Amino acid sequence: MPYFQQNLQAAQNIAKQPYQAYTGQRVAGLGVSNPYSSNQYTDQMIQQVTGDITDRYTNSTQPSLMAQFNSGGAYGGSAHLQALQGAQQGLARELGNAATNIRYQNQDNLRQDWNAQLARQQAALDAQYGQYLDQRDYGARNIDLMNRALGTITGGTSSTTGPNPNYTSAGQNAAGYAALFASLFGGG
């Protein structure tokens, strides 16, 4: 009996406690700007690659084009200028493509890094919330455990929603009494 009273007292103490709302952060990244959104390294990579492309044009493509038109005696003519303009447009296109590709790849890498960071933060927040729930529900779980233990010790209890097997209707009672009287007074 003392265990039942002790468990009842513990349940009453828990029931008296006010609601404990979780006040911690539940969603990672809310209101936080992406710290990776600007990357100085990307600009340095673009400068290096575009410098290499420009050097290759200046040291190989342009001299080869000049030598070709110079040896044919067409240096400075309209065909030479048109070829030179086409080569420069090709250079500009190659520089633009290189910069775009580097920025796209870098942004994709940054997006993946940011998403991975948010996932780690969210996992940590979820773990904190889980610990909060475990701590908040600790007493109730102990009471439930004690109730089950006490129920096992006392043979357990059960409840059913079926008919009561001990119930008899008024008609059954009357028939039973009639049979009893008949047997007592020799009527049956």
Secondary structure, 3 states (H helix, E strand, C coil): CHHHHHHHHHHHHHHHCCCCCCCCCCCCCCCCCCCCCCCHHHHHHHHHHHHHHHHHHHHHHHHHHHHHHHHCCCCCCHHHHHHHHHHHHHHHHHHHHHHHHHHHHHHHHHHHHHHHHHHHHHHHHHHHHHHHHHHHCHHHHHHHHHHHHHHHHCCCCCCCCCCCCCCCCHHHHHHHHHHHHHHHCCCC
